[in-house]
Amino acid sequence: MKNIVSQYRKQQGYSQDKLAELLGVSRQTIISIEKGKYNPSLPLAMMIANVFQTTVESMFTLEADDYK
């Protein structure tokens, strides 16, 4: 799954630490999500979208490999 969390975060001027604090997760979780090494749970994805006042679908995109 691809995401543009980093892009949204930078546009809002949030550091990884600040976003992690807002979401109640570790900075390492944010790093892993941004690098595509960790797919967040649905509740966490919804919280991320909510922080940026957008939809989950605009932040996260399934790739062909995700359907296997």
MOLIN-V395403 format. One record per backbone hydrogen bond with DSSP energy under -1.0 kcal/mol. NH is the residue of the N-H (numbers start at 1). CO is the residue of the C=O. Records with the same first field share a line. If there is no record, write none. Layout:
NH: CO + CO
//
This chain:
2: 61
4: 59
8: 4
9: 5
10: 6
11: 7
12: 8
14: 9
19: 15
20: 16
21: 17
22: 18
23: 19
24: 20
25: 20
30: 26
31: 27
32: 28
33: 29
34: 30
35: 31
36: 33
37: 32
38: 32
45: 41
46: 42
47: 43
48: 44
49: 45
50: 46
51: 47
52: 48
53: 50
54: 49
60: 56
61: 2
66: 63
67: 64
68: 65
//
